[in-house]
């Protein structure tokens, strides 16, 4: 469990660098970090400078915290996230979420690049996460609970906030963007899933599968934050098409839908 003292140290370090007090947070997934470049009057802090932050080695992740203004709101963005598959503990993976909460963030937008399991979806589609499946067999809230951070047994009947989802759907309609909706399955990685595993995941009710998002969402809900999850479907999951999967493809497709993705998130932030 995160130590309150560590969270406050990181918060105070950031507060000492800026007068900004963000209310909206963003976690930007593989190939989606360019959204942070849209932030006006930005303060950029490398993760390596922030007390108790880890550092991601994943391709497509810049390892920077960016704070500034976007669509008239004060925001903080993680340009790159930490993954369980890199060997980080779930405490390390989710520590930035605790810091965002301490900074004053109330609404957290979590994004990812992932594989489509639902065969009616296409690479390049965006998907609004309605719910998730935790298939990793662990949970970031395991361990002693600190009641200052959240309740021992949090309710997760609505991890992905209905009001924020309604706003995102409204914005997508205004922008004439197809926004799929579905259940996201968390897979540990770093290996992609086998065809048999994808058949299992589809049978269990997931529409997409990826290696992130669920730990951060659980910790955000534990801290009483409102969560909006958006997936960029970069490929069809293993076994749907007779072709191998590669991370290069993930980055490539994320780049192709970048403008659509950026416009959706900016429009949503404007209406929050």
C-alpha positions in Angstrom: 0.0 0.0 0.0 1.2 3.5 -0.8 2.6 5.5 2.0 0.9 8.9 2.5 4.2 10.5 3.2 5.6 9.4 -0.2 2.5 10.7 -2.0 2.8 14.1 -0.2 6.5 14.3 -1.0 5.8 13.8 -4.7 2.9 16.3 -4.6 4.8 19.0 -2.8 7.7 18.6 -5.2 5.3 19.2 -8.1 3.5 22.0 -6.3 6.8 23.8 -5.7 7.4 23.9 -9.4 4.1 25.4 -10.5 1.1 27.4 -9.4 -1.2 25.1 -11.5 -3.7 23.0 -9.5 -5.0 20.4 -12.0 -8.5 19.0 -11.7 -8.3 16.6 -14.7 -5.7 13.9 -15.1 -4.7 11.9 -18.2 -2.7 8.7 -18.5 -1.6 8.4 -22.1 -0.9 5.0 -23.6 1.4 3.6 -26.3 1.7 6.1 -29.2 -0.9 8.4 -27.7 1.5 10.7 -25.8 1.3 13.4 -28.4 -1.9 14.6 -26.8 0.3 16.1 -24.1 1.8 18.4 -26.8 -1.6 20.1 -27.1 -1.3 21.4 -23.5 -0.7 25.1 -23.4 1.9 26.9 -21.2 3.2 23.4 -20.1 5.5 22.5 -17.3 7.2 19.3 -18.1 8.8 17.2 -15.4 10.8 14.0 -16.1 9.6 11.1 -13.9 13.2 10.6 -12.8 13.0 13.9 -10.9 9.8 13.2 -9.1 10.3 11.5 -5.7 9.1 7.9 -5.6 8.2 7.8 -9.3 9.3 4.8 -11.3 10.6 5.0 -14.9 9.0 3.1 -17.9 11.2 1.4 -20.5 8.2 0.7 -22.8 8.5 1.8 -26.4 6.3 4.8 -27.2 6.4 6.2 -23.6 8.2 9.5 -22.9 8.4 9.3 -19.1 7.2 12.9 -18.5 4.6 14.5 -16.4 3.1 17.5 -18.2 1.0 20.1 -16.4 -0.8 23.1 -18.0 -4.0 24.2 -19.7 -6.2 22.4 -22.2 -9.6 23.5 -23.4 -9.8 26.0 -20.6 -9.1 23.4 -17.9 -6.0 22.8 -15.8 -4.8 19.3 -16.5 -1.9 17.0 -15.7 -0.9 14.3 -18.1 1.3 11.2 -17.8 3.2 11.0 -21.1 3.9 7.3 -20.7 2.8 4.9 -18.0 4.3 2.0 -16.0 3.4 -1.6 -16.7 3.2 -4.6 -14.5 5.0 -6.6 -17.2 8.1 -4.4 -16.9 8.6 -5.9 -13.4 7.2 -3.0 -11.5 5.0 -3.7 -8.4 1.4 -2.6 -8.7 2.2 0.0 -6.1 4.8 1.5 -8.5 2.4 1.2 -11.4 -0.4 3.1 -9.6 1.6 5.6 -7.5 1.1 8.4 -10.0 -2.7 8.0 -9.6 -2.3 8.7 -5.9 -0.2 11.7 -6.6 -2.8 13.1 -9.1 -5.5 12.7 -6.5 -3.3 14.6 -4.0 -2.7 17.3 -6.6 -6.5 17.9 -6.7 -7.5 15.7 -9.7 -11.2 14.7 -9.6 -11.6 13.3 -13.1 -9.1 10.8 -14.6 -9.0 9.9 -18.3 -7.1 6.6 -18.8 -6.1 5.7 -22.4 -4.5 2.7 -23.9 -3.6 1.0 -27.2 -4.9 -2.6 -27.2 -6.2 -5.5 -29.3 -9.8 -6.0 -30.5 -11.4 -9.2 -29.4 -14.9 -8.3 -30.7 -14.8 -9.3 -34.3 -17.2 -6.6 -35.3 -14.6 -4.0 -34.3 -11.8 -2.8 -36.6 -8.2 -1.7 -36.1 -8.3 2.1 -35.8 -11.6 2.2 -33.9 -11.8 3.9 -30.6 -13.6 2.1 -27.8 -15.2 3.6 -24.7 -14.5 1.2 -21.8 -17.8 0.3 -20.0 -16.4 -2.3 -17.6 -13.3 -4.5 -17.2 -12.2 -8.0 -16.5 -9.1 -8.5 -14.3 -7.5 -11.7 -15.7 -4.1 -11.1 -14.0 -4.9 -12.8 -10.7 -3.7 -9.9 -8.5 -5.0 -6.5 -7.5 -3.3 -3.2 -6.7 -5.4 -2.9 -3.5 -4.0 -6.1 -1.9 -2.2 -5.4 1.3 -2.8 -3.2 4.4 -5.4 -0.6 3.7 -4.9 3.1 4.6 -8.3 4.6 5.3 -6.9 8.1 4.5 -6.6 6.9 0.9 -9.8 4.9 0.5 -12.1 2.3 2.0 -11.0 -1.3 2.6 -13.7 -2.8 0.3 -14.4 -0.3 -2.5 -17.5 -0.7 -4.6 -16.6 -1.3 -8.3 -20.0 -1.5 -9.8 -19.3 1.6 -11.8 -15.5 1.9 -12.3 -16.0 3.8 -15.5 -18.2 6.8 -14.7 -21.5 7.0 -16.5 -21.6 10.8 -16.7 -18.2 11.0 -18.3 -19.1 8.2 -20.7 -22.2 10.1 -21.7 -20.1 13.2 -22.4 -17.6 11.3 -24.5 -20.4 9.7 -26.6 -22.0 13.1 -27.1 -18.6 14.5 -28.3 -18.0 11.6 -30.6 -21.4 12.1 -32.2 -20.7 15.8 -32.7 -17.4 15.0 -34.3 -18.9 12.2 -36.4 -16.5 9.7 -34.9 -17.4 6.1 -34.4 -16.9 5.3 -30.7 -17.4 1.6 -29.9 -18.3 0.6 -26.4 -17.1 -2.5 -24.6 -15.4 -4.5 -21.9 -11.6 -4.3 -21.5 -9.7 -7.3 -20.3 -6.4 -6.8 -18.5 -3.7 -9.3 -19.5 -0.3 -9.2 -17.8 1.9 -9.4 -20.9 4.5 -8.9 -22.1 3.7 -11.8 -24.5 0.6 -11.3 -26.5 -2.2 -13.7 -25.9 -2.4 -17.1 -27.7 -5.4 -17.8 -30.0 -6.8 -20.1 -27.4 -6.5 -17.4 -24.7 -8.3 -15.0 -27.0 -11.2 -17.5 -27.5 -11.4 -17.7 -23.7 -11.3 -14.0 -23.2 -14.1 -13.5 -25.8 -16.2 -16.3 -24.1 -15.8 -14.4 -20.8 -17.3 -11.3 -22.3 -14.4 -9.0 -23.2 -14.4 -6.8 -26.4 -10.7 -5.8 -26.1 -7.6 -6.9 -24.4 -4.6 -5.0 -23.2 -1.7 -4.8 -20.6 -2.6 -1.8 -18.6 -5.5 0.5 -17.4 -7.2 -1.8 -14.9 -4.7 -1.2 -12.0 -4.8 2.5 -12.4 -8.7 2.5 -12.7 -9.0 0.5 -9.5 -6.8 2.8 -7.5 -8.5 5.9 -8.9 -11.9 4.5 -7.8 -10.5 3.6 -4.4 -9.5 7.2 -4.1 -13.0 8.4 -5.1 -12.0 9.7 -8.5 -14.2 9.6 -11.6 -12.7 7.5 -14.4 -13.1 7.6 -18.1 -11.4 4.8 -20.1 -10.7 5.1 -23.8 -9.0 2.4 -25.9 -7.4 2.8 -29.3 -7.9 -0.6 -31.0 -4.6 -1.0 -32.9 -5.0 -4.6 -34.1 -7.2 -7.6 -34.1 -6.3 -9.9 -31.2 -4.3 -13.1 -31.9 -6.0 -15.8 -34.0 -8.7 -13.6 -35.5 -6.5 -12.9 -38.5 -3.9 -15.3 -39.7 -0.9 -13.0 -39.0 1.6 -12.3 -36.3 1.3 -9.4 -33.9 4.0 -6.7 -33.3 4.4 -3.7 -31.1 5.5 -1.7 -34.2 2.0 -2.2 -35.6 0.5 -0.9 -32.3 2.5 2.3 -32.5 1.8 2.7 -36.3 -2.0 2.4 -36.0 -2.1 4.6 -32.9 -0.3 7.3 -35.0 -3.0 6.9 -37.7 -5.9 7.6 -35.4 -4.0 10.2 -33.3 -6.0 13.2 -34.6 -9.4 11.4 -34.0 -8.3 10.4 -30.6 -6.9 13.9 -29.7 -10.1 15.6 -30.8 -12.3 13.2 -28.8 -10.3 13.7 -25.6 -10.1 17.5 -26.1 -13.8 17.8 -26.8 -14.6 15.7 -23.7 -12.3 17.8 -21.4 -14.1 20.9 -22.7 -17.4 19.6 -21.5 -16.3 18.1 -18.2 
